[in-house]
């Protein structure tokens, strides 16, 4: 908890934490108790990663990387086949 408290007060681009939704609710409550603001708490991505149906550690890592990329580039995380716009070309 002290590490998350410190990280959420820094200008880090991405802060995530593993755990279940129940763990996240408990963590959220405890972070509020130590004085983190709503703005600080909204920066915490938990449970971490996108729902890819990951089963292995490698798949979990991929879901986390995908979430970081989506946030970095304002992506939706939705399938491109459901999108009505073309992806940017580089």
C-alpha positions, 0 to 999 in steps of 0.5 A: 500500500505505501508504494501505491500511495507514493506512486499515485502522487507522482506524475507516472503515466501508468499505475496498475495493480493486480488483484481481484475486484474484491481486492481492488475495492479493499485497496481503494478503501484503504487508499482513501483512508490515507488521504488520496483524492478521487483524482489520484485514485482514478489514475489507478488501473485495477484489476490491471490489463484488458479482458483478453481471457488470459490464462497464462502468465504470458497472456496476462503480460500481453493484456497488461501491455495492451492496456498500457498501449491503449491508454497511451494512445487513447485507444478504446481496447475494442476490436477493430472489426467493431470500429467505424474508423480506420486505424492510423497509419504510420 
